[in-house]
């Protein structure tokens, strides 16, 4: 696992400052390496801390009289200093807790030279200043991550290669924006927000591309197909971040992937969404209404002799005028063709 921040501190400072700070950062969707969050019974303390030091984007160092007296905290600080020297980037964020500039200078001139946050500002202000660094405004990746978290899924930290796959997934496809868009994304693919150069809008597109990437992988792993039991399909949809909302927005895509949900009684929570697009795709057998010939010219996806689009053949009480040999493949698993 990767982390946004590692918190190096003396145990004496936990109760009054460090634990509340770590909890506040985590409540703001920051991945925090903090011993009470990150260590499990039986873990090697040294190896776990080494792992946290190596896999954190930043290191918050809570400088205090107790910190200065500890040998363990010196070792953690040395690890962060090596990270900063080796990477050539700002890694260390000092917090002064019950110490003065003179105290810090006597401990480390290099730390005294760094802009620090003083705990006297109060917990909320300290956290706000840290968030400005850990989650800068205008970041496409951070925007995308926060959207995904809002749907109840914890994505990897933004430095994980998982996000590179998501960026590729958001690039688009050759038929995006046309009526064939669903074919371009593949099964369980849906239209993405438009491309944009505005970071917040780019982040939204990236978020939905990342979630769609998860839907597609999980549907493949779970073998969700045209012959999956409807209750299992609904359970799958509910388990995927953002998929319920997307299926409501694009029910025509939903029923093209799982046509069994158009059968009356199997729609579940999508009944109103499916019914809302069903009627325009059907021509009643009323002599005063359109005849079949007109229906073929008017209804998208209608075949000769039919009175509804084949998307809804399983919903129509007469199967839309289709023959059994035409309807059967709609329910056939692609893997069996």
CORNOR-V472889 format. One record per helix or strand of 2 or more residues. SS is the DSSP state (a for helix, b for strand). FROM is the first residue (numbers start at 0). LEN is the number of residues. If there is no record, write none. Layout:
SS:FROM:LEN / SS:FROM:LEN
This chain:
b:2:6 / a:10:17 / b:31:2 / a:34:4 / a:44:10 / b:55:8 / a:64:5 / a:70:17 / b:91:5 / a:100:7 / a:108:4 / b:116:2 / a:118:3 / a:122:12 / a:139:11 / a:161:8 / a:180:5 / a:198:24 / a:229:10 / a:242:7 / a:250:7 / a:258:4 / a:267:14 / a:291:7 / a:309:3 / a:318:3 / a:323:8 / a:333:3
